Amino acid sequence: MTTRLRLLTLIGLLSLAACRDEPPPREFDGQSAFRYLEAQVAFGPRVPGTEPHRRMAEWLDSLLRERADTVVVQRWHHVTTRGDTLPLVNFIARFNPAAEKRILFLAHWDSRPRADGPGSRDSTAAVPGANDGASGAALLLGVADVLKRAPPRGVGVDLLFVDGEDYGDFTATPTDVLIGARHYAANQLPGPAPLYAVLFDLVADRDLQIYQEGNSLVGAPEVVNLVWETARRVGHGGTFIDSPRHTLIDDHLELQKAGIRAIDVVDFDYPAWHTPEDTLDKVSAASLQIVGDVAIALVRREE
């Protein structure tokens, strides 16, 4: 082989390696997803049994039917520990529903009725839920937009919007939280189970840092590795930090109990959590863009 031919071959191999390391084309639109977040906050606190909750349910149902191949609606009533009856609804937006290989993304769309977080100024106020509630739902709607434009090939995607995640006390009344995830786990759709599930919660913090969550590492460590490696590959390894920090009770646990390999993608270092300060000025489109890029890359990886 001549020196010139060797040089050309080396250049070709280096170019191929560079192409492999380049992030995939950006499909997710963080600005559009942020508008979905703003729309949710504009309804007011989405507390089950209230008018803002009812109006958002109608809005969400309409948006999903325009985007998904199929929408499954799960409606039921939950009687709380105090004896209150809550009208609840889960939405499952299905893309490529005939596919045997499937992945599941989920988020809660309700918001908390009491701002009882640490340092809250008014524990009787409802939480606006810009990050805790609206961010995850906005992320899933942004994913739905992408999958409408460019449907997944060879893989099915289910987007699960769960209700009643944040109603009760996580310690004192554990049956009054994670209600929608528990209902879904007990009433799963017929057909193959998902390869894995990723819960997105508190994902729009302006100062976004997503550490690995403890119960995810115990229940589905291979899924954690997959998500964090995907984040690194698309250029967001600085935000998805490859070490554990918090161990949380969240919707993914109810799915794990039902045999689904589920993890939690969450930035729990959020001072406005469960306070009246969980407002639009604390969240950003740029953060939604980062997490949306990772979510879409997970889909494309399975195609």
VEXFI-431141 format. One record per residue (C-alpha): x, y, z. Coordinates in steps of 0.1 Angstrom, whole numbers, padded with zeros to 4 digits, always signed. Example, Ala and Ser with C-alpha at 12.3 -4.5 7.8 and 13.67 -1.06 7.14 Angstrom:
2
+0123-0045+0078 +0137-0011+0071 
# end
This chain:
303
+0000+0000+0000 +0014+0034-0010 +0019+0061+0016 -0008+0082-0001 -0032+0053+0000 -0025+0046+0036 -0031+0083+0044 -0064+0083+0025 -0075+0051+0043 -0066+0066+0077 -0085+0098+0069 -0115+0077+0060 -0114+0057+0092 -0110+0089+0113 -0140+0105+0095 -0161+0074+0101 -0152+0074+0138 -0160+0111+0140 -0194+0104+0124 -0201+0077+0149 -0193+0101+0178 -0214+0129+0164 -0248+0134+0182 -0278+0125+0162 -0299+0152+0144 -0320+0172+0169 -0357+0163+0166 -0371+0174+0199 -0382+0211+0201 -0376+0224+0236 -0394+0257+0229 -0425+0240+0218 -0425+0217+0248 -0421+0248+0270 -0453+0262+0256 -0470+0230+0267 -0456+0237+0301 -0469+0272+0302 -0504+0261+0290 -0506+0237+0319 -0497+0263+0345 -0522+0287+0330 -0550+0263+0339 -0541+0268+0376 -0532+0240+0400 -0543+0207+0385 -0556+0191+0417 -0580+0161+0412 -0616+0171+0416 -0611+0208+0406 -0620+0227+0375 -0584+0233+0363 -0579+0195+0366 -0610+0188+0345 -0601+0214+0318 -0565+0201+0315 -0578+0165+0311 -0599+0177+0282 -0570+0196+0267 -0546+0166+0271 -0571+0142+0256 -0576+0165+0225 -0538+0169+0220 -0530+0133+0222 -0558+0122+0198 -0543+0145+0172 -0508+0129+0176 -0510+0093+0187 -0520+0063+0166 -0542+0052+0196 -0552+0068+0229 -0563+0046+0258 -0581+0064+0286 -0583+0049+0321 -0610+0065+0342 -0618+0056+0378 -0627+0070+0412 -0603+0068+0442 -0616+0071+0477 -0589+0087+0499 -0580+0078+0535 -0601+0108+0546 -0631+0095+0526 -0630+0120+0497 -0638+0107+0463 -0614+0118+0435 -0622+0115+0398 -0590+0104+0382 -0578+0097+0346 -0547+0082+0330 -0540+0087+0293 -0519+0063+0273 -0508+0076+0239 -0497+0047+0217 -0474+0049+0187 -0470+0019+0165 -0493-0001+0187 -0488-0034+0167 -0451-0035+0174 -0440-0064+0197 -0410-0045+0210 -0421-0016+0231 -0408+0011+0255 -0428+0031+0280 -0423+0068+0290 -0444+0082+0318 -0450+0114+0338 -0476+0126+0362 -0499+0154+0351 -0516+0164+0384 -0502+0189+0408 -0501+0190+0446 -0531+0204+0466 -0509+0216+0496 -0476+0235+0494 -0462+0217+0524 -0426+0214+0512 -0396+0225+0533 -0395+0262+0537 -0430+0268+0521 -0445+0302+0529 -0481+0289+0529 -0487+0252+0536 -0524+0256+0527 -0518+0269+0492 -0520+0246+0461 -0487+0241+0443 -0485+0258+0408 -0466+0228+0396 -0445+0243+0368 -0418+0218+0374 -0435+0192+0396 -0461+0180+0372 -0461+0203+0342 -0425+0196+0331 -0429+0158+0327 -0462+0161+0309 -0447+0188+0286 -0418+0165+0279 -0441+0137+0269 -0461+0160+0246 -0429+0171+0230 -0420+0135+0224 -0455+0129+0209 -0449+0158+0184 -0417+0141+0172 -0433+0107+0169 -0462+0122+0150 -0438+0138+0124 -0415+0108+0122 -0432+0076+0135 -0410+0050+0152 -0399+0021+0130 -0397-0014+0145 -0405-0003+0180 -0437+0008+0197 -0438+0037+0222 -0463+0042+0249 -0466+0076+0266 -0483+0073+0299 -0497+0104+0317 -0506+0093+0352 -0530+0111+0375 -0531+0114+0413 -0493+0111+0419 -0491+0140+0443 -0524+0141+0462 -0517+0127+0496 -0489+0124+0521 -0461+0101+0510 -0455+0088+0546 -0489+0092+0564 -0513+0083+0536 -0492+0062+0511 -0523+0049+0493 -0532+0085+0483 -0501+0091+0463 -0488+0073+0431 -0525+0065+0425 -0524+0066+0387 -0492+0045+0384 -0507+0019+0408 -0539+0018+0387 -0519+0014+0355 -0498-0014+0370 -0529-0033+0380 -0546-0026+0346 -0519-0030+0321 -0527-0031+0284 -0529-0065+0267 -0499-0075+0246 -0462-0076+0252 -0447-0058+0283 -0424-0029+0276 -0386-0036+0274 -0383-0009+0301 -0399+0023+0313 -0385+0057+0321 -0403+0081+0344 -0396+0118+0338 -0402+0141+0369 -0389+0175+0378 -0370+0178+0345 -0373+0215+0337 -0353+0231+0365 -0332+0260+0351 -0302+0246+0369 -0307+0211+0357 -0285+0183+0372 -0299+0148+0370 -0282+0123+0393 -0289+0085+0393 -0318+0077+0416 -0313+0050+0443 -0344+0028+0437 -0337+0029+0400 -0302+0016+0405 -0316-0013+0427 -0346-0021+0405 -0333-0017+0370 -0295-0008+0369 -0292-0018+0333 -0318+0008+0323 -0300+0034+0343 -0268+0026+0324 -0286+0027+0291 -0301+0061+0297 -0270+0077+0311 -0249+0063+0282 -0274+0076+0257 -0272+0110+0274 -0235+0110+0270 -0237+0100+0234 -0260+0129+0225 -0238+0154+0243 -0256+0158+0276 -0232+0138+0299 -0226+0170+0319 -0262+0171+0329 -0269+0134+0334 -0243+0129+0362 -0230+0093+0365 -0234+0089+0402 -0263+0084+0427 -0276+0110+0451 -0313+0107+0462 -0335+0076+0468 -0371+0085+0461 -0406+0071+0464 -0420+0079+0429 -0442+0064+0402 -0415+0040+0389 -0418+0019+0421 -0454+0009+0413 -0442-0003+0379 -0413-0021+0394 -0437-0040+0417 -0456-0051+0386 -0424-0065+0370 -0416-0036+0347 -0380-0025+0345 -0386+0011+0354 -0364+0040+0364 -0368+0076+0375 -0351+0105+0356 -0355+0133+0381 -0337+0164+0394 -0347+0164+0430 -0324+0193+0440 -0352+0218+0434 -0357+0243+0463 -0392+0252+0451 -0404+0216+0454 -0439+0214+0470 -0440+0252+0476 -0459+0281+0460 -0426+0291+0443 -0428+0262+0418 -0435+0288+0391 -0425+0295+0355 -0395+0316+0364 -0378+0285+0379 -0380+0264+0347 -0366+0266+0312 -0370+0254+0276 -0333+0246+0275 -0337+0220+0303 -0366+0204+0285 -0345+0203+0253 -0317+0183+0271 -0341+0157+0284 -0361+0155+0252 -0330+0149+0232 -0322+0119+0254 -0358+0106+0253 -0359+0106+0215 -0324+0091+0212 -0337+0062+0233 -0365+0056+0208 -0342+0058+0178 -0318+0034+0194 -0344+0007+0193 -0354+0012+0157 
# end
